[in-house]
Amino acid sequence: MRAAELERAMIAARSTASSLGLAADDAIVLNDSNKVTLRLLPCDVLARVAPGPDDQMARFEIEVARRLAASGSPVAALAPRVEPRAYERDGFVITLWTYYEPLGSGDVSPADVAAALGRLHAGMRATEIPAQHFTDRAEQARRLVADRDRSPALADDDRELLAGTLRDLRRSITERGAPEQFLHGEPHPGNVLSTKDGLLFIDFETCCRGPVEFDLAHQPEEIAEHYPDVDHELLRQCRILVLAMITAWRWDRDDQLPDGRRLGEEWIAQLRAALDHTGPAAG
């Protein structure tokens, strides 16, 4: 968020917590991009604050987290001292979560991450919640790339590369006919916490349906070596699709990810290299 909006978001989070009987004299920024994650003190509650009055996405995330936690899945818990819902204040949507003191990641092995992701997927298979298909998210990225007003800084050759990759791989992956299930959608390392309670997944706003390889594509390659029954060609295609998607978001004129434009340029180069090496749908 921009500085003025960030200050307003912090005030809104603290005011919301205080109105619920939580002591929130201070707020520490843990993550700041299109939305902000705060540690509220001294109540030691984590607040996620998103701009805009629409709380549909936040309500979806809360429902997913609540039901997965009830099934024993490895997920971060909602704040136990308040009603588990989205709170609206001053143009922001605020959700409140348990704060976990992070542990060092040095003792977390690829096998540990793969096992935790497997447990999450098992819980998600048993959780019936309507969600978009992974191809819908790919199509959203393609539409962004196709809209010059929304992505004005994107060069023509890069625009063509991204649009073609998003279109062709979306079709190729679907045509493989792999089993599909409810997925996290973005279980990258930044969405996995190492805590005294073990590895816990966070951020369920991007949950979708698709093959488990789509989730595995967000993790380092060595994680898939410990995950059972992986279709490695499908995983390769999903990795390239995910790279194209996250690259497309970096060219959104409203993207606020720190250093996002540099990452967009770096990922465009990586995408070209991946496609030049193997082609999008080899095998």
N, C-alpha and C positions, 0 to 999 in steps of 0.2 A: 504494500500500500504506500501511497505517497504520504509525506510527513504529516500533513494536516489531517488526512483521513485516518492515519494510524493513531494519532492522538485522540481523535474522536472515538475510534474503536476501543481503545484502552479505557476511556472514561465510560463507555457504554457497558463494557464487560464488568468493570468494577461496580458500577451502579446496579447492574442486574444481580450480581452476586450479593451485594449488600442488602438489596431488597428481599432476598431469600434467606437472610439471616447468616450469611457467610462473611467473615471478616476479610475484606479485600482492600487493604490500605495501599498496596503496591501491586504492580504488574510488570513482569519480566517478559520481554519478547523472546520466544523460543524459535519462531519461524515467521518470516514475513514475505509474502508474495501477493497473489491475488486475494488471499485471505490471511489472517494473522492468528498465530497460536501463542497464547499467553499463559504464564504461570502466575496465578493470583496468590498473594501472600497477605496475612499469615495463614489463611484457610488452607493453603496448599492444594488448590484445585486448578485443573487445566481448563482454559476457555478457548474455544475456537470461534472466531468472529469473521463473518462473511458480510460483504456489502450487499445491500438490496433488501427489499421487504419480503421477497418470496422465500418462504421457509420450506418449500416442498423437498428440496434436496437434503436439507438438514433433517427433516422428519424421516425421510427414507433411511439416512445413515443411522439414526437413532434406533429405528425399528430393526435394521439388520444387526447392529451391535447388540441390542437387547436380546434378540432371539438366539444369536450365536453364543453369547455368554451363558444363556440358560441351558444350552446343549453341551457346555463344557469345552467349547472351542477356544483356542488360544488368542483371545482378543482383549484389547484394553476395555476396562469397564467404564460405564457412565458414573458420574459423581453420585455417591450413594445417599447424600444428605438432602438432595433436592429432587423434585419431580423430573423424570427423564423426558424432557421435551425441548423443543426449540423456543427460545425466548427472543422477542423482538423489542428493540429499543433504539431510538434515534436513527432509524434507517439501517440498522444492522440486525443480523440473525446470529444469536449466540447459543452455543451448546456447551455444556459443562461435563467434564470428564475427570476420572481419577488421574492424579499426577503420579507418575512412576519415576523414582530416582534412577537415572540410567547407570548401567554397569559397563565396564570396559568390554569391548567386543572381541578382545584377543582370544578368549577361550571358546568362542562360538565357532564351531566347525561347519563346513558345508553340509555334512550329514545332519547336524542339528537343525539347520535352516530348512533342509528338505523335509525332515520329519515333521517340523512345525507346520510347514505349508501343507503337507499331506493331511495332518489333523484338521487344519482349517478347511481344506477341500472336502474332507469327510463330513464335517459339520455343515458345510454349505450344500452338499448333496441332499441332506435331510431337511433343509430349510427352503420352503416353498414361498418365495417372494417374487412377484413380477418384476422383471428388470429388462433393460434394453439388451440387444444382442451386440456382441463386440463389433460386428460389421456396421452397426448404427454409429458407433463412435468413429470408426474409420471414415464413414461417409461425412460425418460432421467436419472432420479434418480436411477432407477433399473439398467440401464446400467453402471452407475458409480459404484454401489455396486458390480456388477458382474465383473468389471475390477480390478483385483488385483494390476495392475501397477498404476492405478489412485487412489486406496484407500488401500495402502499397510499396514496401521496401523490397519485396521479393523479386529477384531477377527472373526474366522470362524463361531462361533455360532451367533454372531451379524450380520454377513453378510447374513447368512441364514434367520434370523428373518426379516431383512429389505427387502430382495429380495422377500420373501413369502408374506409379508404384502403389499408391493407395487403392486405385481402381483394380489393378490386375491381381494384387496379392489378396485383396478381399475376396475376389472371385475364386482364386486358386485354392485358398485355405478352405473355403466353404465346400468346394467341389471334392475335397478329400473325404468328406463324410465322416470325420472323426466324432467320437462320442462327445457330447456337450453337457455342461452343468452350470450351476450358479458359481460365479468366480468373484474374487476380490476386485480384479480389474487393473490394479496398479500396485502389486505387492513388491515394489522395489525396496532396496535396503533401507531407504529413508522412512519407509512405512512399517518397519519391523523394529520393535524395541527390545533391547536386552535388559531384563529386569530380574529382581530376586525371585519373581514368580515364573521365570522362564522367558522364552521368546513370545512376544505378544504383537499382533497385527493391529494397525490403526488405519483410519481414513477409509471409510466404506462408501463414500459418495459415488465412486466410479464402478461399483459392482455391476456386472453384466453377465450374460450367458455366452459360453463358448467352450472350446477345448482347453484342458488344463495347460496345454502348451502355451496358450496365450498368457497365462499368469507366469509360467516359468520363464517366458521371454523377458520379463522385467528383472530377473535375477542373474547374477554372474553365471557363466557357463558351467562352473564346477558344481553348482547346486543340482542341475539336471542329472548329473552322473549318479546322484544318490536318490533320485526320485524314480519310483517303479514305472515300468511300461511306457516310457516316453517314445513318441514318434519323432525321431531326431530330424527328419526332413521337414515335418510339420513345424517343429520348434524353430528350425532355421528360417522358415518363411515368416513365422510369427515374430521373430526377432527383427527382421527387416521391416515388417509392417509397423511394429511398435516404434522403431527408430524413425520411420517416416511420419508417424502420428505426432510424436513428441517434437520433431523438427517443425512440423506445420504449426503447432501451437506457439512456437517461439517467434513466428513471423506475424502473429496477430498484433495489430497496432495497439491493442489495449493490454497486451501481456505485460505483467509487472514482475516476472521472475528476475531476481538480481542476476545481472550478466547474461540475460536471456538472448540478446542478439548475437553475442560472441558464441554462445552455445549453438545457436541456430546455424551459424556459418560452419562451425566445427562438425556438427552432425550432418549437414549437407555433404561435406567431404567424405565422411564415414559412409554415408548411404551410397554415394557414387562408387566408392571402393568396394563395398559389399556386392553391389549389383554387377560391377565389372568383373568381379572374381567368380561369381557363380551364376548370375542371372536370378530373377525373382522367383522362378517356379521350377528350378531344376529338380530332377528326380521324379 
